[in-house]
Amino acid sequence: MTRITPVEIKNRKLTGPRLTMLTAYDYSFAGLIDAIGIDMILVGDSLGMVMLGYDSTVPVTMEEMLHHCKAVNRAVKKAMVIGDMPFMSYQISEDEAVRNAGRFLKEAGCDAVKLEGGSSLSSVIKKIVSAGIPVMGHVGLTPQTASSLGGFKVQGRDMKEAERIYEDALAVSEAGAFSLVLECVPAELAGLITESIDIPTIGIGAGPKCDGQVLVTHDMLGLFEKFTPSFVRKYCNLAPQIKEALSHYKEQVEAGEFPSNEESFSGGEEAVLAIKQRKK
């Protein structure tokens, strides 16, 4: 079985159906997501908060990203796996950006990389693409530089911001990216961008007019309790169920109710008897 390619992703803008993408950071979740036919799996730098306990995505390192990408890629057969380039892995120089992007493919087995930024990074995107590495762009709210955008809030509500995001989207498309994440932008702006560029748009908090959607898996499953973005739809709420199961386990162990005879192994009686006799 071969994985979905960038060409297939681009063609879906015209043929449909809408594209699906979820995050994964480990072997187990990646296998589950791949098994039900999600098109793309993003090993997002959101792992910094979800898996590593950082307050933002900024502290995440290349080595941490590669570690989790390797685990995900061991599980995936069909979905395209995209590695999120962490903060300062692509901003210092074009050569370093290409080198780090290449590590996601060469060392971790990813099929593509994602990086945040628009017009100012178009030359970096071109350079990475020219090296044969597929790039997914990301404009609107860019979490790695959220502080410079006024925090984690909707971008593009006024004319100046909307024009900036629109121009960023065009620049990313023209630079050769195969798809574009639009994060936390008004639905009408996302719709205009989707109509204006030749590559698929993947929305997260960007309304229904995008060519596809992405969510953080831990958010949509109700596993991450620290906060939940307003645009997330929880398809289940697993954290309370998990805590209830853990509490039940604790109670049964303390009460001597687990393990039962059925959950224990039989045999060895003669050996035990012999040991007891020697101890006398």
C-alpha positions in Angstrom: 0.0 0.0 0.0 1.4 3.4 -1.0 0.9 6.7 0.8 -1.2 9.6 -0.4 1.0 12.0 -2.4 1.1 15.8 -2.8 -0.3 15.4 -6.3 -3.3 13.5 -5.0 -3.9 16.1 -2.3 -3.8 19.0 -4.9 -6.2 17.1 -7.2 -8.7 16.8 -4.4 -9.3 20.5 -4.6 -11.0 19.9 -8.0 -12.4 16.3 -7.5 -13.3 16.2 -3.8 -14.2 15.0 -1.3 -13.0 17.5 1.2 -9.6 16.6 2.8 -9.2 15.4 6.3 -6.2 15.9 8.6 -5.6 15.1 12.3 -2.5 15.3 14.5 -0.7 12.4 15.9 2.4 12.2 18.1 2.9 8.5 18.8 2.6 5.0 17.2 -0.7 4.0 18.8 -2.7 7.1 17.8 -1.1 7.2 14.3 -2.2 3.7 13.7 -5.8 4.3 14.7 -6.0 7.5 12.6 -4.5 5.8 9.6 -6.8 2.8 9.9 -10.0 4.8 9.4 -8.7 6.6 6.3 -7.7 10.1 7.3 -5.9 11.7 4.4 -3.1 13.4 6.2 -1.5 13.1 9.6 0.3 16.2 11.0 3.0 15.6 13.6 2.4 19.1 14.9 4.6 21.1 17.1 1.4 21.3 19.3 3.0 18.2 20.9 5.0 20.7 22.9 1.8 21.5 24.9 -0.1 18.3 24.5 2.7 15.8 25.1 5.6 17.6 26.7 3.9 20.1 29.0 5.3 23.3 27.5 3.3 26.5 27.7 3.6 27.1 24.0 5.1 25.6 20.8 8.1 27.8 20.9 10.4 25.6 23.1 10.0 22.5 20.8 13.3 21.4 19.3 14.1 19.6 16.0 15.2 16.5 18.0 11.9 16.3 19.8 10.0 16.7 16.5 12.1 14.0 14.8 11.6 11.6 17.7 7.8 11.8 17.5 7.8 11.8 13.7 9.7 8.5 13.7 7.1 6.9 16.0 4.2 8.1 13.9 5.8 6.9 10.6 6.3 3.4 12.0 2.5 3.0 12.2 1.3 4.7 9.0 0.6 2.9 5.8 -1.7 5.1 3.7 -1.9 8.7 5.1 0.5 11.4 4.1 2.6 12.2 7.2 3.7 15.9 7.5 6.3 17.0 10.0 5.9 20.5 11.6 9.1 22.5 11.4 9.7 24.0 14.9 10.4 27.6 15.7 13.8 28.8 14.5 14.5 25.7 12.4 13.7 27.5 9.1 14.1 31.2 9.9 17.9 31.6 10.2 18.9 30.8 6.7 17.6 29.2 3.6 20.3 26.6 3.6 19.5 25.6 7.2 15.8 25.5 6.4 16.5 23.0 3.6 18.8 21.0 5.8 16.3 20.7 8.6 13.4 20.0 6.2 15.4 17.2 4.7 15.9 15.6 8.1 12.1 15.2 8.4 12.2 13.0 5.3 15.6 11.4 5.5 15.7 10.6 9.2 12.1 10.5 10.3 10.3 9.1 7.2 7.9 12.0 6.7 6.4 12.7 3.3 6.3 16.5 3.7 7.0 19.4 6.1 4.8 22.3 7.3 6.1 25.8 8.2 4.4 28.9 9.4 4.6 32.2 7.5 3.6 34.0 4.3 5.3 36.5 2.0 8.4 36.9 4.1 9.1 33.1 3.8 8.2 32.6 0.1 11.9 32.3 -0.8 12.5 29.7 1.9 9.5 27.7 0.7 10.8 27.9 -2.9 14.2 26.7 -1.8 12.8 23.7 0.2 10.5 22.8 -2.7 13.4 23.0 -5.2 15.2 20.5 -3.1 12.4 18.0 -3.7 10.7 18.4 -0.4 6.9 19.0 -0.4 5.8 21.9 1.7 2.5 22.7 3.4 2.1 26.4 4.2 0.4 27.9 7.2 -1.0 31.5 7.5 -3.4 33.4 9.6 -2.8 32.8 13.3 0.7 31.3 13.4 1.2 29.9 16.9 5.0 30.1 16.9 4.8 33.9 16.5 1.4 34.5 18.2 2.9 37.1 20.6 3.7 39.4 17.7 0.2 39.0 16.4 -1.4 40.1 19.7 -1.9 36.6 21.1 -4.0 33.7 20.3 -6.9 35.4 18.6 -8.7 35.6 15.2 -6.7 37.2 12.5 -8.0 39.1 9.5 -11.1 40.9 10.8 -9.9 44.4 9.7 -8.9 45.5 6.2 -5.2 45.6 6.9 -5.0 42.2 8.4 -7.2 40.6 5.8 -5.1 42.0 3.0 -2.0 40.8 4.7 -3.3 37.2 5.1 -4.7 37.2 1.5 -1.3 38.3 0.1 0.5 35.7 2.3 -1.7 33.0 1.0 -1.0 34.0 -2.6 2.7 34.1 -1.9 2.8 30.6 -0.3 0.8 29.2 -3.3 3.1 30.8 -5.8 6.2 29.6 -3.9 5.2 26.0 -4.7 3.5 24.8 -1.5 1.1 21.9 -2.2 -1.5 23.0 0.4 -2.1 25.7 2.9 -3.4 25.7 6.5 -5.6 28.7 7.3 -5.9 29.1 11.1 -8.3 31.3 13.0 -9.4 33.6 10.1 -13.0 34.7 9.4 -15.0 32.2 7.2 -15.5 34.7 4.4 -11.8 35.5 4.1 -11.0 31.8 4.1 -13.6 31.3 1.4 -12.0 34.1 -0.7 -8.6 32.6 -0.3 -9.8 29.1 -1.2 -11.3 30.5 -4.4 -8.2 32.5 -5.3 -5.4 29.9 -5.1 -4.8 26.7 -7.0 -3.8 24.6 -3.9 -6.1 23.1 -1.3 -6.8 25.1 1.9 -7.0 23.2 5.2 -9.0 25.1 7.8 -8.7 25.1 11.6 -11.0 27.7 13.0 -11.5 29.0 9.4 -15.1 28.0 8.7 -16.6 25.5 6.2 -15.5 27.0 2.9 -12.0 25.5 3.0 -11.0 22.5 0.9 -10.4 20.4 4.1 -10.2 20.6 7.9 -7.7 19.8 10.6 -8.0 19.5 14.4 -5.7 18.5 17.2 -6.8 15.0 17.9 -6.4 15.4 21.7 -8.9 18.4 21.5 -11.6 16.7 19.4 -11.4 13.6 21.7 -11.6 15.6 24.9 -8.2 14.4 26.1 -6.5 17.8 26.7 -8.2 19.6 29.6 -6.0 22.6 30.0 -8.0 24.5 27.4 -10.2 23.9 24.4 -10.3 26.4 21.5 -13.8 27.7 20.7 -13.7 26.3 17.1 -13.2 22.7 18.3 -16.0 20.2 18.1 -15.6 17.5 20.7 -16.6 14.2 19.2 -16.3 12.6 22.6 -15.0 13.6 26.0 -12.5 10.9 27.0 -10.6 12.6 29.8 -13.4 12.1 32.5 -13.9 8.5 31.3 -10.2 7.8 31.6 -9.9 9.3 35.0 -12.9 7.2 36.1 -11.2 4.0 34.9 -7.9 4.9 36.6 -9.7 5.6 39.8 -11.5 2.3 39.6 -8.2 0.5 39.1 -6.7 2.2 42.1 -9.7 1.3 44.3 -9.6 -2.4 43.2 -5.9 -2.8 43.7 -6.1 -1.2 47.2 -9.0 -3.5 48.1 -7.3 -6.6 46.8 -9.9 -7.1 44.1 -7.5 -7.0 41.2 -6.1 -9.2 40.0 -8.6 -12.1 40.4 -7.8 -15.8 40.0 -9.0 -15.5 36.4 -6.4 -12.8 35.8 -3.6 -14.9 37.4 -1.5 -17.8 36.1 -1.8 -21.3 37.5 0.9 -24.0 37.8 4.1 -24.2 39.7 2.6 -25.7 42.8 5.3 -28.4 43.0 8.0 -25.9 42.8 6.5 -23.7 45.5 6.0 -26.8 47.8 9.7 -27.8 47.2 10.9 -24.3 48.1 8.8 -24.3 51.3 10.2 -27.6 52.4 13.8 -26.4 51.9 13.1 -23.4 54.0 12.0 -25.5 57.0 
